Amino acid sequence: MQDPRLRLLAVVALSAAAFASVHGAILAFFWWACTLSGPVSLWRSRWPLLVFFPLLAVAFALFLTGREWASYSLRLAVVLLIATFAYLDQGPGEFLGVCTWLFGRGVGFDCGLAGEIALSALRFLEDELGRARWAFSLKGMAIGLRGVVPLSTGLLYSALRRASDQVDLLVARGYSGGGSVCARFQAPFRDVVVTVAAAAIAIAAFLPLGEFFILIQ
């Protein structure tokens, strides 16, 4: 999706739909699959799929305790899938532009800047993981349990050092809060169609199935 405003609206609507009910999660998954943006972006990078491991652990714990795990796992899996799509489809500076457009040059710019710093840190870690895999492959070594601890320590130290450098840079440039950004948005017809479909899924998710089929008749 080219318009980050419509992407944000679609992601919020689909996340609410998936979390609200099972049929909402199924409809949100079909939206993710049919728009093609989700599968294509996931094919480019599979690192965000690591967020599914905690979900598997929680689902397994619920299964062992005899609680409802199938519905919870399905709904949360689709929510994470939508979040992964939003992360992979997000371009640099788009979150800052949307927040400033939505909430203004004060709070909006501050929230957007914080979000951009967080997203850039995630992209930095993703790049560092790719370099680490490449280095291990050149040495003919596999990243086993022994390599996880030093690798994680190095990545954490690099992320903290990078965050400290970013803070120093903001201070050096005299940042004290608020700002402006000249963001230009384009809303192609396809983006409008898929956003309307996401909003319709959100409405359908909060309606009982019987009332929904009566409504569409």
ZITAMO-V607896 format. One line per field, one symbol per residue. burial: I if it has 16 or more other C-alpha atoms within 10 Angstrom, else O. A space follows every 50 residues. Layout:
BEGIN
burial: ???
END
This chain:
BEGIN
burial: IIIIIIIIOIIIIIIIIIIIIIIIIIIIIOIIOOOOIIOOIIOOOOOIOO OOOOIOOOIOOIOOOOOOIOOIIIIIIIIIIIIIIIIIIIOOIIIIIIII IOOIIOIIIIIIIOIIIOIOIOOIIIOIIOOOOOOOOOOOOOOOOOOOOO OOOOIOOIIOOOOOOOOOOOOOOOOOOIOOOOOOOOOOOOIIOIIIIIIO IIIIIIOOOOOOOOOOO
END
